[in-house]
Amino acid sequence: MAPNDEHSSFDANGSIDEAMAARRDFDVAQRARLRAHIEETRPELAEAYGREESAFAELADAVLAPALAGLAADAQARGLHMRLVREDEPAGIFGAATPGIRLLVSREPLPDADTIALFGGVSFVGFHGRCPEHVVEVTIELYPSGGSAGVERDERTLDYDTVTVDGVHGLVDDALRRLR
């Protein structure tokens, strides 16, 4: 699509920041429309999602955020760069997952959030609640340094009552050992 195409989200002089903001606004509006439709047509699903969102937010505040933030000093001692990111929007389609929390990890300084959103390629350990199963989904993506091929991806689910600070530390420590 040419920059001046009538369907373009920004003009030829527009910045990438404007394009990313427009894309985020579009995604938020689309999820809001879908959520309104589900609340109208499937109120029981909307209620279950609300409960899941609340349960995950409580777990993130009480266990996940403190556990992940506590790993930063150790990571710096290993020569790694880390950033804790709390997502304010659900991962994927409404009803499938709650907003999540991720620990980004890199051997090089981490780029800004928009660059990561556009190009990916940053290793992370992420958590979000999954509805209607009422479980915590853990996603680990490890990208080799130097741009070489071979991304390693691991997904698993945990019961809410099994997610502890020690367990989170164990998952992250295991991921860091595997990070090339």
DODO-197363 format. One record per residue (C-alpha): residue number from 1; x, y, z. Coordinates in steps of 0.05 Angstrom, whole numbers, plus 5000, padded with zeros to 4 digits. Example, Ala and Ser with C-alpha at 12.3 -4.5 7.8 and 13.67 -1.06 7.14 Angstrom:
<rs>
+-----+------+------+------+
!   n !    X !    Y !    Z !
+-----+------+------+------+
!   1 ! 5246 ! 4910 ! 5156 !
!   2 ! 5273 ! 4979 ! 5143 !
+-----+------+------+------+
</rs>
This chain:
<rs>
+-----+------+------+------+
!   n !    X !    Y !    Z !
+-----+------+------+------+
!   1 ! 5000 ! 5000 ! 5000 !
!   2 ! 5029 ! 5067 ! 4980 !
!   3 ! 5037 ! 5120 ! 5035 !
!   4 ! 4986 ! 5165 ! 5000 !
!   5 ! 4935 ! 5110 ! 4988 !
!   6 ! 4867 ! 5130 ! 5013 !
!   7 ! 4866 ! 5069 ! 5059 !
!   8 ! 4932 ! 5086 ! 5092 !
!   9 ! 4927 ! 5100 ! 5167 !
!  10 ! 4975 ! 5159 ! 5162 !
!  11 ! 5002 ! 5204 ! 5107 !
!  12 ! 5071 ! 5204 ! 5077 !
!  13 ! 5095 ! 5253 ! 5129 !
!  14 ! 5065 ! 5214 ! 5187 !
!  15 ! 5110 ! 5183 ! 5239 !
!  16 ! 5114 ! 5111 ! 5260 !
!  17 ! 5090 ! 5133 ! 5328 !
!  18 ! 5026 ! 5160 ! 5297 !
!  19 ! 5016 ! 5096 ! 5258 !
!  20 ! 5025 ! 5053 ! 5320 !
!  21 ! 4978 ! 5098 ! 5360 !
!  22 ! 4926 ! 5093 ! 5305 !
!  23 ! 4933 ! 5017 ! 5304 !
!  24 ! 4926 ! 5012 ! 5380 !
!  25 ! 4864 ! 5057 ! 5378 !
!  26 ! 4834 ! 5013 ! 5323 !
!  27 ! 4848 ! 4950 ! 5363 !
!  28 ! 4818 ! 4979 ! 5426 !
!  29 ! 4755 ! 5002 ! 5389 !
!  30 ! 4748 ! 4934 ! 5355 !
!  31 ! 4753 ! 4897 ! 5422 !
!  32 ! 4703 ! 4945 ! 5453 !
!  33 ! 4653 ! 4930 ! 5397 !
!  34 ! 4664 ! 4856 ! 5406 !
!  35 ! 4657 ! 4861 ! 5481 !
!  36 ! 4592 ! 4900 ! 5475 !
!  37 ! 4565 ! 4848 ! 5427 !
!  38 ! 4583 ! 4791 ! 5474 !
!  39 ! 4554 ! 4827 ! 5534 !
!  40 ! 4489 ! 4834 ! 5496 !
!  41 ! 4486 ! 4764 ! 5465 !
!  42 ! 4524 ! 4721 ! 5516 !
!  43 ! 4520 ! 4756 ! 5584 !
!  44 ! 4543 ! 4693 ! 5620 !
!  45 ! 4608 ! 4692 ! 5580 !
!  46 ! 4619 ! 4766 ! 5594 !
!  47 ! 4609 ! 4754 ! 5669 !
!  48 ! 4657 ! 4695 ! 5668 !
!  49 ! 4709 ! 4738 ! 5633 !
!  50 ! 4699 ! 4794 ! 5684 !
!  51 ! 4712 ! 4744 ! 5740 !
!  52 ! 4774 ! 4718 ! 5705 !
!  53 ! 4800 ! 4788 ! 5693 !
!  54 ! 4791 ! 4805 ! 5766 !
!  55 ! 4823 ! 4740 ! 5791 !
!  56 ! 4884 ! 4749 ! 5746 !
!  57 ! 4893 ! 4823 ! 5765 !
!  58 ! 4894 ! 4802 ! 5838 !
!  59 ! 4945 ! 4747 ! 5824 !
!  60 ! 4988 ! 4795 ! 5782 !
!  61 ! 4988 ! 4847 ! 5838 !
!  62 ! 5000 ! 4798 ! 5895 !
!  63 ! 5048 ! 4748 ! 5864 !
!  64 ! 5070 ! 4759 ! 5792 !
!  65 ! 5092 ! 4832 ! 5792 !
!  66 ! 5132 ! 4827 ! 5857 !
!  67 ! 5165 ! 4761 ! 5835 !
!  68 ! 5184 ! 4787 ! 5766 !
!  69 ! 5207 ! 4855 ! 5791 !
!  70 ! 5250 ! 4820 ! 5843 !
!  71 ! 5290 ! 4785 ! 5788 !
!  72 ! 5317 ! 4849 ! 5757 !
!  73 ! 5378 ! 4857 ! 5802 !
!  74 ! 5399 ! 4785 ! 5791 !
!  75 ! 5390 ! 4794 ! 5716 !
!  76 ! 5433 ! 4856 ! 5714 !
!  77 ! 5487 ! 4817 ! 5751 !
!  78 ! 5484 ! 4766 ! 5694 !
!  79 ! 5491 ! 4821 ! 5643 !
!  80 ! 5419 ! 4818 ! 5620 !
!  81 ! 5369 ! 4874 ! 5609 !
!  82 ! 5297 ! 4864 ! 5634 !
!  83 ! 5233 ! 4904 ! 5631 !
!  84 ! 5167 ! 4887 ! 5665 !
!  85 ! 5108 ! 4902 ! 5620 !
!  86 ! 5035 ! 4901 ! 5643 !
!  87 ! 4988 ! 4895 ! 5584 !
!  88 ! 4926 ! 4938 ! 5589 !
!  89 ! 4890 ! 4900 ! 5535 !
!  90 ! 4872 ! 4826 ! 5529 !
!  91 ! 4919 ! 4781 ! 5490 !
!  92 ! 4880 ! 4760 ! 5429 !
!  93 ! 4805 ! 4758 ! 5421 !
!  94 ! 4759 ! 4779 ! 5478 !
!  95 ! 4742 ! 4721 ! 5523 !
!  96 ! 4804 ! 4680 ! 5508 !
!  97 ! 4853 ! 4715 ! 5553 !
!  98 ! 4859 ! 4771 ! 5603 !
!  99 ! 4908 ! 4828 ! 5599 !
! 100 ! 4975 ! 4798 ! 5619 !
! 101 ! 5042 ! 4813 ! 5649 !
! 102 ! 5109 ! 4799 ! 5614 !
! 103 ! 5181 ! 4801 ! 5634 !
! 104 ! 5222 ! 4821 ! 5572 !
! 105 ! 5294 ! 4796 ! 5573 !
! 106 ! 5353 ! 4811 ! 5527 !
! 107 ! 5428 ! 4808 ! 5526 !
! 108 ! 5427 ! 4877 ! 5491 !
! 109 ! 5390 ! 4939 ! 5514 !
! 110 ! 5316 ! 4932 ! 5501 !
! 111 ! 5284 ! 4974 ! 5446 !
! 112 ! 5223 ! 5018 ! 5458 !
! 113 ! 5154 ! 4986 ! 5463 !
! 114 ! 5131 ! 5006 ! 5392 !
! 115 ! 5193 ! 4974 ! 5361 !
! 116 ! 5180 ! 4910 ! 5399 !
! 117 ! 5107 ! 4911 ! 5378 !
! 118 ! 5127 ! 4921 ! 5305 !
! 119 ! 5185 ! 4873 ! 5299 !
! 120 ! 5181 ! 4826 ! 5359 !
! 121 ! 5244 ! 4787 ! 5369 !
! 122 ! 5250 ! 4799 ! 5444 !
! 123 ! 5252 ! 4741 ! 5492 !
! 124 ! 5199 ! 4741 ! 5547 !
! 125 ! 5164 ! 4702 ! 5601 !
! 126 ! 5091 ! 4722 ! 5600 !
! 127 ! 5029 ! 4705 ! 5641 !
! 128 ! 4955 ! 4717 ! 5630 !
! 129 ! 4890 ! 4687 ! 5654 !
! 130 ! 4850 ! 4643 ! 5607 !
! 131 ! 4775 ! 4642 ! 5607 !
! 132 ! 4732 ! 4599 ! 5614 !
! 133 ! 4783 ! 4547 ! 5637 !
! 134 ! 4803 ! 4591 ! 5696 !
! 135 ! 4877 ! 4576 ! 5690 !
! 136 ! 4940 ! 4618 ! 5684 !
! 137 ! 4974 ! 4610 ! 5616 !
! 138 ! 5049 ! 4618 ! 5615 !
! 139 ! 5084 ! 4633 ! 5550 !
! 140 ! 5160 ! 4632 ! 5543 !
! 141 ! 5192 ! 4656 ! 5479 !
! 142 ! 5268 ! 4655 ! 5474 !
! 143 ! 5302 ! 4689 ! 5415 !
! 144 ! 5375 ! 4674 ! 5403 !
! 145 ! 5421 ! 4734 ! 5405 !
! 146 ! 5453 ! 4759 ! 5342 !
! 147 ! 5391 ! 4749 ! 5299 !
! 148 ! 5404 ! 4675 ! 5286 !
! 149 ! 5345 ! 4631 ! 5272 !
! 150 ! 5313 ! 4583 ! 5320 !
! 151 ! 5262 ! 4615 ! 5366 !
! 152 ! 5244 ! 4570 ! 5425 !
! 153 ! 5171 ! 4574 ! 5448 !
! 154 ! 5140 ! 4539 ! 5508 !
! 155 ! 5069 ! 4544 ! 5533 !
! 156 ! 5039 ! 4514 ! 5595 !
! 157 ! 4979 ! 4524 ! 5640 !
! 158 ! 4979 ! 4529 ! 5716 !
! 159 ! 4923 ! 4528 ! 5766 !
! 160 ! 4916 ! 4595 ! 5802 !
! 161 ! 4931 ! 4565 ! 5870 !
! 162 ! 4997 ! 4536 ! 5846 !
! 163 ! 5027 ! 4603 ! 5823 !
! 164 ! 5077 ! 4624 ! 5876 !
! 165 ! 5136 ! 4672 ! 5879 !
! 166 ! 5183 ! 4612 ! 5883 !
! 167 ! 5148 ! 4579 ! 5823 !
! 168 ! 5154 ! 4643 ! 5782 !
! 169 ! 5228 ! 4649 ! 5800 !
! 170 ! 5238 ! 4576 ! 5778 !
! 171 ! 5204 ! 4587 ! 5711 !
! 172 ! 5244 ! 4650 ! 5696 !
! 173 ! 5310 ! 4619 ! 5721 !
! 174 ! 5298 ! 4560 ! 5675 !
! 175 ! 5284 ! 4607 ! 5616 !
! 176 ! 5347 ! 4648 ! 5630 !
! 177 ! 5389 ! 4585 ! 5631 !
! 178 ! 5362 ! 4567 ! 5561 !
! 179 ! 5371 ! 4638 ! 5533 !
! 180 ! 5428 ! 4636 ! 5483 !
+-----+------+------+------+
</rs>
